Amino acid sequence: MYRLFLILGLLIVLFVLLKSVYRNSKLAGRPSGPPLDGDQMVQDPVCGVFVPRKTAIVQQVGGISNCFCSQECAEKFQEQRTS
């Protein structure tokens, strides 16, 4: 009777281990960061508002893309950089 419980316990442990290995192998092929699609939310550096990337106003400043919620925030950012 004890052998039956021991075998059953070992089978459960084996099942849990195999399940975690399978889950980790599925996750290994995925990119580590969030997807860079148009629905990704980006934060405006001036006012801190989050906007979807596809509707944000994007301006290159010093080789870096900055996303803004409005043209007014983009202009304020330019003014802050020049002063």
Residue pairs with C-beta under 8 A, 6 or more apart in sequence:
34 40
36 53
37 53
38 52
38 53
38 54
39 52
39 53
39 54
40 52
40 53
41 50
41 51
41 52
41 53
42 50
42 51
42 52
42 53
42 56
42 67
43 49
43 50
43 67
44 50
44 51
44 56
44 67
44 68
44 69
44 73
45 66
45 68
45 77
46 68
46 73
46 74
46 76
46 77
46 80
47 69
47 73
49 69
51 67
51 69
53 67
56 67
56 68
56 69
57 67
57 68
57 69
57 70
57 71
57 73
57 74
58 65
58 66
58 67
58 68
59 65
59 66
59 68
59 74
59 77
59 78
60 66
61 77
61 78
61 81
66 74
66 77
68 74
68 77
